[in-house]
Amino acid sequence: MYAGHRVSAIVTCAGKGTRFGSNKLLVTIDGMTVIERTVRSMLLPIVDEVIVTVSAENEAEYRRILVEEAGLDVTFVIGGAERHISAMNGLEATTGDIVLTHDGVRPFATPELIERVVSAAVEHGAAMLGMPSTVQVKLVGDDGFIQGSLDRSHSWLGQTPQVFRRDLLDHAYRRAVELQYARVSDDADLVAEFSGVAARIVEGHVNNIKITTPQDLGTARLIAEHLVDAE
């Protein structure tokens, strides 16, 4: 519970990891799989339940890692072809009025970050972590030519967790499915587009990376090494 609200976390682990070349959730960092590290980061006093969305083909292996071997208290839900469909399936299994969504391959979200973004969502209805951009982001048309640049002072790089009032997220998911929404996006965009509530940005941390490429894995191992040295 947080401030009288029941909090549910959905960890999305149903992706195929095509850009990585293999199942990045099963790669180990300092002796622990990415999926276990990520799920463990959600098991906090303020989080009442953790739902893990998985593909049918990986459910048995993930259950072995998380439940049979690690003894973690999580619920598995079979995901769908698109991320928002997987998350909607996960939402149907939750009971909280505040719902957190988190990438399964983002293993370094800290308790402090999670509590800050949950607090912002309770106040504003929708919130997400992010970092101010340090690079120039170009807008490129379908023809391959640059159309302009985003103002760096207003450009942020999105992270998860993203946290929402349950009713806002539920409405956004259902409308996205009804309209066969196919644009690459995140839950904050869906809620803004279909529920009309913009997410409050909460500054995240450079360590809160998403493991997408083999190069990211090298960075993740350096982060884990630093965290161990700091203990």
Order of alpha helices (4+ residues) and beta strands (2+ residues): beta-beta-beta-alpha-beta-alpha-beta-alpha-beta-alpha-beta-beta-beta-beta-alpha-alpha-beta-alpha
